[in-house]
Amino acid sequence: MADQEPYLVISSDCHAGLPTEQYRPYLESAHHAAFDGFLAEASARREQATRLGVRNEAFARKWFEEHEEGLRGGWDAAQRDKELDGDGVAGEVVFPDADAVDSTTAAPFGVGLGLSGDQDPVLGMAGAKAHNRWLAELIADSAQPERHAGVALLPITGEVGAVVAEVRRAHASGLRAVMIPSMWVDKAPYHDRRYDPVWAVCAELGLPVLTHSGAAPRHEYGDHLGIYVTEVTFWPSRPLWFLLWSGVFERFPGLRFGIAESGCWWLPNLLWFMDRLYLGAHGGKKLSPFSELTMAPSAYVDRNCFIAATNTKRRELAQRYEIGVGNICWGSDFPHPEGTWPNTRQWMRTTFHDIPIAETRQLLGLSCAEVFGFDLARLAPIARRIGPTPAELGQPADQSAVEAAWAPAREVGRHWLTGHDFPFIGTARPSPTTTLAGGASRHTPDPTEGSTL
């Protein structure tokens, strides 16, 4: 019979932020005049968002009326812990911008989830530091600081020395990760060696580097909201292949890189595509060797990367053996309306009811704990008090049928490496393999059957 202990749940994607005007005490006085101008333009920004369809007026009114008390958890530590308890969440990773409807809790100068390479480098760093100071204070003053891993804002496209200094300052203040812009716009792309000192200090201090959905080239979309929502998760994902193919993960093997609130549905096909190029698929043979890499791309993803897959969907979990079970970190997105709060327990039951219990523990908390350095011993009493049990998620104590149902997909795994047929198409079959760097293996094609990569 399976272990029925409550789950230790850690959300890899939650949000906190002061009402914007209250950031003033955390902002250097030299920037107060510019901050006044930024505040004066807030209503115009909301009106534009409504006109473009980004803001649904009727939904916004209803959302704030029905969740007024809980939404205070965006900046009130006691209320925050109450909301986490209600969701069964023992720990959380804290990104900026508690309000994703009206942006009334945006960090100064728009450097929250809209952090981008086209922001003023001086004001951008000033706004980021103000938020980082406040977030560190919020966590330090919490009754249960062990529950919260703060993510520092890092305008990485600015002056490198200032960026490195802010990494060290944020780490010293207790923050446990950094968020960089998804878009560098007209600044140097992330394959540029100018960023190496930043990757180096983050690896040295054990701070994961993340991107998060939000920024996008909205000026290109007109009022066609569908274009924005179609590619808003593309931009945070794009730095992954810049870092990977340029050898950043080869030069900094201890660097951890994550992508938040962008799903993980896109990753299986990306891994298949990148691996087949690296491993010499017919269509890539004319290309020069990828001399920056010593392992297949999927091996770097397994070693260096993770996905903070907010509100993970069942379609994504069905592909978890291709993505890598240990690479997925579930998130609630509290307190954003597109997340699972305040109905997280029901969401978890709907999503995980037929997932093996051992894998559910990994997906709901253990992977996130490893990446962000949560102290499991300190979180355990909280989890025992509030965590949902396997039975509450509808998971049977006898796991034999569940394990058997997933066995074929688990055996196939990354089909382009294991040599099995694509999952659920035909019958999985053994095939000759060749060992790859990083411990992976690849199918050795039969010359009579063409390229199988």
HELIX and SHEET records of a PDB file:
HELIX    1   1 THR A   20  TYR A   26  5                                   7    
HELIX    2   2 SER A   29  HIS A   31  5                                   3    
HELIX    3   3 HIS A   32  ALA A   40  1                                   9    
HELIX    4   4 ALA A   42  ARG A   51  1                                  10    
HELIX    5   5 GLU A   57  GLU A   66  1                                  10    
HELIX    6   6 GLU A   68  LEU A   71  1                                   4    
HELIX    7   7 ARG A   72  GLY A   74  5                                   3    
HELIX    8   8 ALA A   77  ASP A   87  1                                  11    
HELIX    9   9 PRO A  108  GLY A  110  5                                   3    
HELIX   10  10 PRO A  121  ALA A  140  1                                  20    
HELIX   11  11 PRO A  145  ARG A  147  5                                   3    
HELIX   12  12 VAL A  160  ALA A  172  1                                  13    
HELIX   13  13 ARG A  193  TYR A  195  5                                   3    
HELIX   14  14 ASP A  196  LEU A  205  1                                  10    
HELIX   15  15 ARG A  218  GLU A  220  5                                   3    
HELIX   16  16 LEU A  225  GLU A  231  1                                   7    
HELIX   17  17 PHE A  234  TRP A  245  1                                  12    
HELIX   18  18 VAL A  248  ARG A  251  1                                   4    
HELIX   19  19 LEU A  267  TYR A  278  1                                  12    
HELIX   20  20 HIS A  282  GLY A  284  5                                   3    
HELIX   21  21 PRO A  297  ASN A  304  1                                   8    
HELIX   22  22 ARG A  314  LEU A  317  1                                   4    
HELIX   23  23 ARG A  320  ILE A  323  1                                   4    
HELIX   24  24 VAL A  325  ASN A  327  5                                   3    
HELIX   25  25 THR A  344  PHE A  352  1                                   9    
HELIX   26  26 ILE A  357  ARG A  361  1                                   5    
HELIX   27  27 GLN A  362  LEU A  366  3                                   5    
HELIX   28  28 SER A  367  PHE A  372  1                                   6    
HELIX   29  29 LEU A  376  ILE A  386  1                                  11    
HELIX   30  30 SER A  400  VAL A  412  1                                  13    
HELIX   31  31 HIS A  415  THR A  418  1                                   4    
HELIX   32  32 ALA A  437  GLY A  439  5                                   3    
SHEET    1   A 8 ILE A  10  HIS A  15  0                                        
SHEET    2   A 8 GLY A  91  PHE A  95  1                                        
SHEET    3   A 8 HIS A 148  LEU A 153  1                                        
SHEET    4   A 8 ALA A 177  MET A 179  1                                        
SHEET    5   A 8 VAL A 209  HIS A 212  1                                        
SHEET    6   A 8 PHE A 257  ALA A 260  1                                        
SHEET    7   A 8 CYS A 305  THR A 310  1                                        
SHEET    8   A 8 ILE A 328  GLY A 331  1                                        
SHEET    1   B 2 THR A 433  THR A 435  0                                        
SHEET    2   B 2 SER A 441  HIS A 443 -1                                        
END                                                                             
